[in-house]
Amino acid sequence: MGAVGLGCMPMSWAYSASEQRGDRSVRTVHAALDAGVQLLDTADMYGPFTNELLVGRALRGRRSEAFLSTKCGLLVGDQHIVANGRPGYVRRACDASLRRLQTDVIDLYQLHRADPEVPVEETWGAMADLVTAGKVRALGLCAVGARAGRGPGARMHDGTLRQLERVQQVFPVSAVQAELSVWSPEALEDLLPWCAARGVGVLAAMPLGNGYLTGTLKPGQGFEPDDPRARHPRFTAEMMAANQPVVVGLRRIAERHGATPAQVALAWVLRQGRHVVPVPGAKRERWAVENAGAAELALTDRDLAEIAGLPRALGSWD
């Protein structure tokens, strides 16, 4: 059975700012490590910068227990985010991340987004130089697929696959991070097969559907203004209510196993391949430990058939 990672972003950026507390987040990282979690995923833009500082603080004396992943390529400004893929910036960003993370090497350095003003080969070449310099062990790419901005007939990850083919000619891709969950399975169509055929790992982002698949969110509950779910088309009161059958189905399976809907959702992601690692975010020790426990949940063929038969998740784009 595979392992579950820990997405550190919600600890200091984007989700429920009023609940972000440094000391509690450090305890959450420690609880995850104690539960067998190894992969910790962060980025310099989370905060910005504060998430890496937090992870660095949490890993004092425990660095050897973690597979540390961070990202570069996006700059956070006042009310906007821009890409920067210039080689000089990549080198400076890596050095800054190493300082904040209090480590001498990053296990996986990911390109968050390609800069449209810089050929991705140039950015990737600068990242490859970091591997040669011993500052980074492996390189990863975050998927660029989005529901908006695609032409008629285009698939979710066509853009990502084109980028992967280009950068693979410069230096091997070790991992791709992309959304994958029971209610967003599009990566199964083409991205996972591409990765499996080439021995490339997949970090499954948002495997709990931004929290919806945990069954703890209620239609119409509302979100804090800076929470991205406040503007997400699947988190309107109407769509949350319409997608309740998905959660009901996960809960039914969970009850048979003495598990939680979140654990069933994560176990489903783990069943998509040995090269797939779900990376759910968590702010509290309880959730980090519960998520880690999904690695011990063995879904049956009956369970998988029930999940496959769940209604397609709806959003205001449908």
MARNU-33420 format. One line per 4 residues: number of its first residue (from 1); for each residue x, y, z of N, C-alpha, C. Coordinates in steps of 0.02 Angstrom, whole numbers, plus 50000, padded with zeros to 5 digits. Layout:
NUM) X:Y:Z:X:Y:Z:X:Y:Z; ... .
***
This chain:
1) 50042:49940:50000:50000:50000:50000:50044:50062:50000; 50023:50114:49965:50062:50175:49959:50056:50218:50021; 50087:50277:50017:50088:50323:50074:50051:50387:50056; 50033:50424:50108:49999:50488:50100:50047:50543:50120 .
5) 50048:50598:50082:50090:50654:50098:50051:50706:50138; 50083:50764:50148:50051:50820:50185:50063:50884:50147; 50008:50914:50125:50011:50980:50094:50010:51033:50148; 50062:51074:50150:50069:51122:50206:50037:51190:50191 .
9) 50015:51202:50130:49989:51267:50111:49935:51294:50158; 49884:51255:50178:49830:51284:50219:49854:51309:50287; 49913:51289:50308:49938:51310:50373:49952:51384:50377; 49966:51415:50319:49983:51486:50322:49962:51525:50260 .
13) 49918:51496:50219:49898:51533:50159:49832:51506:50132; 49791:51550:50107:49732:51535:50067:49671:51512:50107; 49676:51460:50149:49617:51433:50181:49609:51457:50253; 49551:51486:50269:49532:51503:50338:49589:51537:50376 .
17) 49605:51598:50356:49660:51634:50385:49653:51642:50461; 49591:51646:50484:49580:51656:50557:49602:51596:50598; 49610:51538:50565:49629:51478:50601:49702:51459:50593; 49741:51503:50561:49811:51487:50549:49853:51507:50610 .
21) 49883:51456:50641:49924:51468:50701:49988:51427:50695; 50044:51462:50700:50108:51431:50689:50123:51372:50734; 50113:51380:50799:50130:51326:50845:50088:51264:50831; 50024:51274:50818:49981:51217:50803:50002:51183:50738 .
25) 50024:51223:50690:50046:51194:50626:50109:51153:50635; 50154:51176:50676:50215:51137:50690:50196:51070:50721; 50149:51072:50767:50127:51008:50798:50094:50963:50747; 50059:50993:50698:50028:50954:50646:50080:50919:50603 .
29) 50133:50955:50585:50187:50923:50546:50218:50866:50586; 50230:50878:50651:50260:50825:50692:50214:50765:50698; 50149:50777:50704:50102:50722:50709:50101:50682:50644; 50105:50717:50588:50107:50682:50524:50169:50639:50518 .
33) 50226:50666:50536:50288:50626:50534:50284:50565:50579; 50256:50576:50639:50248:50520:50686:50202:50466:50658; 50154:50487:50615:50106:50440:50586:50133:50406:50523; 50194:50421:50505:50224:50389:50447:50225:50429:50383 .
37) 50199:50490:50386:50202:50533:50327:50274:50555:50314; 50295:50553:50252:50363:50575:50234:50362:50636:50189; 50319:50637:50139:50319:50692:50091:50285:50754:50121; 50321:50809:50124:50295:50874:50145:50299:50921:50085 .
41) 50243:50951:50066:50240:50992:50006:50225:51064:50024; 50267:51110:50001:50258:51181:50014:50277:51220:49951; 50282:51286:49955:50303:51328:49899:50323:51396:49926; 50367:51430:49889:50388:51496:49913:50331:51547:49910 .
45) 50283:51536:49866:50228:51585:49860:50176:51579:49916; 50176:51524:49953:50127:51516:50006:50145:51562:50064; 50105:51611:50073:50118:51661:50126:50113:51732:50100; 50159:51754:50057:50216:51716:50031:50272:51707:50083 .
49) 50310:51657:50073:50371:51639:50110:50358:51609:50179; 50303:51627:50212:50293:51606:50281:50284:51531:50288; 50257:51499:50235:50246:51427:50240:50312:51389:50241; 50359:51411:50200:50425:51380:50202:50459:51392:50269 .
53) 50452:51451:50297:50481:51465:50363:50452:51418:50415; 50386:51407:50412:50352:51363:50459:50378:51291:50452; 50382:51267:50389:50406:51199:50378:50478:51191:50402; 50519:51242:50389:50588:51239:50412:50592:51234:50488 .
57) 50549:51272:50521:50548:51269:50595:50524:51201:50619; 50474:51173:50585:50447:51108:50606:50497:51052:50596; 50542:51060:50548:50589:51006:50532:50655:51010:50570; 50661:51058:50615:50723:51061:50655:50731:50996:50693 .
61) 50786:50963:50682:50800:50900:50715:50764:50840:50685; 50723:50851:50632:50685:50797:50602:50691:50797:50525; 50738:50834:50499:50745:50840:50427:50753:50772:50392; 50789:50727:50424:50802:50662:50392:50739:50619:50385 .
65) 50685:50638:50420:50623:50599:50417:50578:50619:50358; 50594:50675:50326:50549:50704:50277:50578:50704:50207; 50534:50693:50158:50549:50705:50088:50519:50773:50073; 50563:50823:50062:50542:50893:50062:50533:50918:49990 .
69) 50474:50943:49976:50457:50969:49910:50436:51041:49916; 50465:51084:49874:50443:51153:49870:50442:51175:49797; 50420:51236:49784:50408:51258:49715:50433:51329:49705; 50446:51345:49642:50464:51413:49622:50426:51431:49559 .
73) 50430:51494:49539:50401:51513:49475:50342:51560:49479; 50316:51572:49539:50260:51619:49546:50277:51671:49599; 50261:51733:49584:50271:51789:49630:50203:51817:49650; 50195:51829:49715:50132:51855:49741:50140:51930:49752 .
77) 50098:51969:49718:50097:52041:49727:50033:52063:49760; 50020:52127:49756:49959:52155:49785:49900:52139:49739; 49860:52090:49760:49800:52070:49723:49816:52036:49656; 49877:52012:49647:49891:51977:49585:49949:51928:49595 .
81) 49952:51878:49550:50006:51829:49550:50034:51826:49480; 50101:51830:49474:50132:51829:49408:50185:51775:49407; 50198:51748:49347:50249:51697:49338:50317:51730:49325; 50370:51698:49350:50438:51721:49336:50481:51659:49325 .
85) 50501:51648:49263:50542:51590:49247:50611:51608:49224; 50634:51669:49238:50701:51688:49217:50753:51649:49256; 50804:51623:49222:50854:51581:49256:50885:51613:49317; 50900:51677:49314:50930:51710:49372:50883:51710:49431 .
89) 50819:51721:49417:50770:51719:49472:50765:51649:49502; 50765:51598:49460:50760:51529:49484:50817:51514:49533; 50877:51534:49515:50935:51521:49558:50927:51557:49625; 50906:51620:49622:50897:51658:49685:50840:51629:49727 .
93) 50787:51608:49694:50729:51581:49730:50749:51517:49766; 50789:51475:49734:50810:51413:49766:50852:51428:49828; 50900:51473:49822:50942:51490:49879:50900:51517:49937; 50850:51558:49921:50807:51585:49973:50765:51531:50006 .
97) 50740:51483:49966:50701:51428:49994:50744:51385:50040; 50806:51372:50020:50851:51333:50062:50861:51366:50129; 50868:51432:50129:50877:51468:50193:50814:51463:50236; 50757:51475:50206:50694:51473:50245:50680:51403:50271 .
101) 50695:51353:50232:50682:51284:50252:50736:51255:50297; 50789:51293:50307:50844:51273:50352:50872:51205:50332; 50886:51198:50267:50913:51135:50242:50965:51151:50188; 51007:51102:50173:51057:51113:50121:51038:51080:50055 .
105) 50981:51046:50053:50958:51016:49991:50882:51008:49991; 50851:51020:49934:50779:51010:49924:50770:50945:49887; 50728:50901:49912:50719:50835:49881:50685:50840:49814; 50633:50882:49809:50597:50890:49746:50583:50964:49736 .
109) 50609:50992:49682:50599:51063:49667:50553:51067:49607; 50494:51098:49617:50442:51098:49565:50434:51167:49534; 50422:51167:49469:50404:51229:49434:50329:51238:49441; 50310:51291:49478:50240:51302:49494:50200:51319:49430 .
113) 50226:51365:49391:50196:51382:49326:50251:51407:49280; 50245:51391:49216:50292:51416:49167:50279:51490:49153; 50331:51527:49141:50327:51598:49125:50314:51605:49050; 50259:51635:49029:50244:51641:48957:50295:51684:48920 .
117) 50336:51723:48957:50386:51766:48926:50454:51732:48920; 50461:51672:48948:50525:51637:48948:50514:51566:48923; 50552:51544:48874:50545:51473:48852:50554:51427:48911; 50508:51380:48918:50510:51336:48977:50575:51296:48980 .
121) 50606:51285:48922:50670:51249:48921:50724:51289:48959; 50722:51355:48954:50772:51396:48989:50761:51391:49065; 50699:51395:49086:50684:51389:49157:50704:51321:49183; 50687:51270:49146:50702:51201:49167:50777:51189:49168 .
125) 50812:51219:49121:50885:51212:49120:50917:51242:49182; 50891:51299:49205:50916:51329:49266:50902:51285:49326; 50843:51254:49327:50826:51208:49381:50872:51146:49379; 50887:51122:49318:50932:51065:49312:51002:51082:49339 .
129) 51024:51144:49329:51089:51166:49356:51090:51161:49432; 51033:51170:49463:51029:51165:49536:51040:51093:49559; 51018:51045:49518:51031:50975:49533:51106:50962:49528; 51137:50987:49475:51209:50978:49466:51248:51009:49524 .
133) 51223:51065:49549:51256:51099:49605:51244:51065:49672; 51200:51015:49674:51187:50980:49737:51137:51015:49782; 51103:51066:49756:51054:51102:49797:50985:51069:49793; 50974:51031:49741:50910:50999:49728:50923:50927:49706 .
137) 50880:50881:49726:50889:50811:49708:50850:50791:49646; 50791:50819:49636:50748:50800:49580:50702:50858:49562; 50676:50856:49501:50634:50910:49476:50563:50886:49461; 50516:50930:49474:50446:50915:49461:50411:50973:49427 .
141) 50354:50959:49398:50315:51009:49362:50243:51008:49387; 50215:51066:49400:50145:51070:49420:50102:51076:49357; 50048:51040:49356:50003:51040:49298:49973:51108:49287; 49965:51126:49223:49936:51190:49206:49863:51184:49184 .
145) 49837:51123:49182:49769:51112:49159:49719:51152:49199; 49671:51182:49165:49618:51220:49197:49555:51215:49155; 49499:51222:49187:49436:51218:49150:49426:51278:49105; 49453:51334:49126:49446:51394:49085:49505:51400:49037 .
149) 49495:51433:48982:49549:51448:48936:49569:51391:48890; 49528:51340:48883:49544:51285:48838:49499:51289:48777; 49527:51271:48720:49488:51272:48659:49439:51215:48655; 49392:51218:48609:49343:51164:48601:49378:51098:48587 .
153) 49358:51046:48623:49386:50980:48612:49452:50967:48647; 49481:51018:48678:49544:51009:48712:49532:50972:48778; 49580:50930:48796:49576:50894:48859:49609:50934:48915; 49592:50916:48976:49614:50953:49034:49690:50963:49036 .
157) 49727:50911:49020:49800:50914:49030:49840:50917:48966; 49810:50937:48912:49847:50943:48849:49906:50990:48856; 49895:51048:48888:49949:51096:48897:50006:51069:48940; 49988:51033:48992:50039:51003:49035:50080:50951:48998 .
161) 50047:50910:48958:50083:50858:48921:50131:50889:48870; 50111:50944:48840:50156:50978:48793:50218:51005:48830; 50207:51034:48889:50264:51058:48928:50309:51000:48950; 50279:50945:48971:50318:50888:48993:50362:50861:48937 .
165) 50335:50858:48877:50375:50833:48821:50434:50880:48807; 50423:50944:48816:50477:50992:48803:50532:50988:48857; 50512:50990:48921:50563:50991:48973:50598:50924:48980; 50564:50870:48962:50594:50804:48967:50656:50799:48921 .
169) 50659:50840:48869:50716:50840:48825:50777:50875:48856; 50765:50914:48909:50818:50951:48942:50846:50914:49002; 50800:50889:49043:50819:50854:49105:50759:50813:49128; 50770:50753:49155:50714:50710:49172:50665:50740:49223 .
173) 50602:50730:49209:50549:50749:49256:50540:50691:49305; 50544:50706:49370:50535:50653:49420:50464:50648:49445; 50426:50705:49444:50358:50705:49471:50317:50759:49439; 50252:50746:49435:50204:50795:49411:50151:50803:49465 .
177) 50135:50865:49482:50082:50878:49531:50020:50902:49494; 49964:50868:49506:49901:50885:49472:49843:50867:49517; 49787:50902:49507:49727:50886:49545:49702:50817:49526; 49686:50778:49577:49658:50711:49566:49617:50692:49626 .
181) 49554:50678:49616:49510:50658:49671:49449:50623:49642; 49408:50596:49686:49347:50563:49666:49303:50610:49624; 49303:50674:49640:49260:50719:49603:49297:50758:49549; 49362:50749:49543:49401:50779:49488:49451:50726:49462 .
185) 49426:50677:49424:49468:50621:49403:49501:50631:49334; 49498:50691:49307:49520:50701:49238:49591:50678:49224; 49635:50681:49275:49705:50662:49264:49712:50588:49245; 49661:50547:49260:49664:50476:49243:49663:50465:49168 .
189) 49636:50513:49131:49626:50503:49060:49691:50499:49021; 49737:50546:49035:49798:50548:48995:49861:50563:49036; 49855:50602:49089:49914:50622:49126:49945:50564:49165; 49904:50525:49201:49930:50469:49239:49961:50416:49194 .
193) 49929:50398:49138:49961:50350:49093:50028:50375:49066; 50033:50439:49050:50097:50467:49026:50151:50458:49079; 50134:50474:49141:50182:50469:49196:50201:50396:49210; 50152:50352:49210:50165:50282:49225:50211:50251:49173 .
197) 50202:50270:49110:50243:50242:49057:50315:50264:49061; 50329:50318:49097:50396:50346:49099:50426:50344:49169; 50392:50311:49215:50419:50307:49283:50418:50372:49320; 50371:50416:49303:50365:50482:49335:50312:50478:49390 .
201) 50329:50504:49449:50281:50504:49504:50227:50557:49495; 50171:50546:49528:50115:50594:49526:50098:50614:49598; 50101:50679:49610:50077:50706:49674:50006:50729:49663; 49959:50695:49694:49888:50709:49684:49867:50767:49729 .
205) 49859:50825:49698:49839:50885:49736:49764:50884:49747; 49742:50915:49801:49671:50921:49817:49634:50854:49815; 49663:50801:49843:49630:50735:49840:49566:50731:49880; 49554:50780:49924:49492:50782:49963:49444:50835:49936 .
209) 49455:50856:49874:49408:50904:49844:49403:50968:49883; 49461:50997:49902:49462:51059:49941:49421:51052:50006; 49419:50992:50033:49385:50980:50096:49314:50952:50089; 49286:50958:50029:49216:50937:50021:49207:50862:50032 .
213) 49255:50822:50010:49248:50749:50014:49257:50722:50085; 49275:50765:50132:49279:50743:50202:49210:50735:50233; 49160:50766:50202:49093:50763:50230:49081:50810:50288; 49129:50855:50301:49123:50901:50358:49097:50969:50337 .
217) 49090:50982:50272:49066:51047:50248:48992:51042:50233; 48956:51095:50250:48884:51096:50240:48864:51148:50188; 48816:51132:50146:48792:51180:50096:48770:51245:50129; 48794:51301:50102:48774:51366:50127:48811:51389:50189 .
221) 48863:51352:50210:48897:51371:50272:48938:51434:50265; 48958:51451:50204:48998:51511:50194:49071:51500:50208; 49113:51543:50178:49185:51539:50187:49213:51609:50199; 49271:51612:50230:49302:51677:50241:49319:51709:50174 .
225) 49319:51776:50170:49327:51811:50106:49390:51791:50067; 49445:51776:50103:49507:51760:50068:49514:51685:50055; 49464:51646:50072:49464:51574:50059:49445:51564:49985; 49487:51530:49945:49470:51522:49874:49404:51486:49861 .
229) 49381:51448:49910:49317:51414:49901:49259:51462:49898; 49269:51523:49924:49216:51573:49921:49200:51593:49849; 49248:51579:49803:49238:51597:49733:49240:51536:49687; 49243:51476:49716:49249:51415:49677:49179:51393:49653 .
233) 49173:51375:49589:49106:51359:49564:49074:51297:49594; 49113:51254:49628:49082:51196:49659:49063:51209:49732; 49076:51270:49756:49062:51283:49826:49007:51335:49837; 48967:51346:49785:48906:51384:49797:48859:51338:49838 .
237) 48813:51368:49874:48766:51328:49914:48729:51278:49870; 48710:51300:49810:48672:51257:49764:48713:51197:49743; 48776:51208:49724:48817:51153:49699:48839:51107:49756; 48851:51134:49815:48868:51091:49872:48811:51044:49888 .
241) 48749:51071:49884:48691:51028:49896:48683:50976:49841; 48695:50997:49779:48686:50951:49722:48737:50893:49724; 48796:50906:49753:48848:50855:49755:48848:50812:49818; 48798:50820:49860:48794:50780:49921:48794:50704:49908 .
245) 48763:50680:49853:48765:50607:49841:48836:50579:49836; 48884:50619:49816:48954:50596:49813:48979:50581:49883; 48966:50627:49929:48987:50617:49999:48949:50560:50031; 48884:50555:50016:48844:50501:50044:48873:50433:50023 .
249) 48893:50428:49961:48922:50365:49937:48987:50349:49971; 49030:50398:49981:49093:50387:50017:49080:50368:50089; 49031:50400:50120:49015:50384:50190:48989:50313:50197; 48950:50290:50149:48923:50222:50152:48981:50171:50150 .
253) 49029:50183:50107:49086:50138:50103:49128:50143:50166; 49136:50203:50192:49176:50212:50253:49147:50174:50312; 49081:50175:50317:49049:50141:50373:49062:50066:50371; 49068:50037:50312:49082:49965:50307:49152:49949:50333 .
257) 49197:49997:50328:49267:49986:50347:49284:50015:50416; 49237:50048:50447:49254:50083:50509:49302:50140:50497; 49294:50173:50439:49339:50227:50419:49299:50292:50411; 49329:50343:50382:49296:50406:50370:49291:50417:50294 .
261) 49245:50461:50273:49241:50476:50201:49308:50501:50173; 49344:50541:50212:49409:50566:50189:49457:50509:50176; 49458:50460:50220:49504:50404:50211:49486:50363:50149; 49421:50356:50137:49400:50320:50076:49422:50358:50014 .
265) 49413:50425:50014:49433:50465:49957:49508:50460:49944; 49548:50460:49997:49620:50455:49990:49641:50385:49968; 49608:50334:49996:49623:50265:49976:49608:50254:49902; 49556:50287:49877:49541:50282:49805:49598:50311:49764 .
269) 49625:50368:49785:49682:50398:49749:49741:50350:49750; 49755:50321:49807:49811:50274:49813:49803:50214:49766; 49741:50194:49753:49729:50137:49710:49741:50152:49635; 49754:50215:49619:49764:50233:49549:49834:50217:49523 .
273) 49878:50194:49566:49944:50174:49544:49995:50181:49599; 50046:50139:49596:50100:50142:49645:50139:50206:49640; 50134:50240:49583:50171:50302:49572:50132:50363:49595; 50074:50353:49626:50030:50409:49645:50032:50419:49721 .
277) 50045:50481:49742:50045:50499:49813:49996:50556:49824; 49941:50544:49860:49895:50599:49876:49927:50646:49926; 49915:50711:49915:49946:50762:49958:49890:50807:49986; 49851:50781:50034:49798:50823:50063:49827:50876:50109 .
281) 49795:50933:50109:49814:50985:50156:49783:50973:50224; 49815:50997:50276:49788:50990:50344:49817:51044:50389; 49776:51071:50432:49799:51120:50481:49802:51092:50551; 49766:51038:50564:49761:51011:50631:49791:50941:50635 .
285) 49818:50925:50694:49848:50860:50705:49799:50804:50690; 49738:50812:50712:49687:50759:50704:49679:50740:50631; 49674:50791:50586:49663:50777:50516:49725:50746:50484; 49784:50770:50504:49845:50741:50475:49851:50667:50491 .
289) 49836:50649:50553:49840:50579:50573:49787:50538:50539; 49726:50565:50535:49672:50529:50501:49690:50517:50429; 49716:50568:50395:49734:50560:50324:49788:50507:50315; 49837:50507:50359:49891:50458:50354:49864:50387:50359 .
293) 49811:50378:50399:49782:50312:50409:49750:50283:50347; 49738:50326:50296:49708:50300:50234:49753:50250:50199; 49818:50253:50213:49864:50206:50182:49851:50134:50203; 49817:50125:50260:49802:50058:50285:49734:50033:50263 .
297) 49696:50074:50227:49629:50056:50207:49631:50021:50138; 49612:49958:50136:49612:49920:50074:49541:49918:50045; 49530:49957:49993:49465:49957:49961:49454:49893:49921; 49394:49867:49924:49377:49806:49887:49354:49823:49816 .
301) 49347:49772:49775:49320:49783:49708:49249:49812:49712; 49212:49790:49762:49144:49817:49771:49148:49892:49786; 49194:49911:49830:49202:49982:49848:49218:50023:49786; 49266:49998:49747:49288:50035:49688:49232:50041:49637 .
305) 49192:49988:49631:49135:49991:49584:49084:50042:49607; 49072:50046:49673:49025:50096:49699:49049:50166:49686; 49114:50177:49696:49142:50243:49684:49136:50261:49610; 49151:50213:49567:49145:50225:49495:49074:50241:49475 .
309) 49025:50217:49514:48955:50229:49498:48926:50290:49529; 48966:50327:49567:48940:50388:49598:48923:50440:49545; 48875:50484:49559:48858:50535:49509:48918:50580:49494; 48922:50604:49433:48975:50651:49415:48966:50715:49454 .
313) 49020:50740:49482:49017:50802:49521:48999:50860:49476; 48956:50904:49500:48932:50961:49463:48964:51025:49489; 48967:51074:49445:48990:51141:49465:48953:51191:49422; 48962:51256:49437:48924:51306:49400:48948:51313:49328 .
317) 49005:51278:49311:49026:51277:49241:48988:51226:49200; 48950:51180:49234:48916:51126:49198:48849:51149:49169 .
***
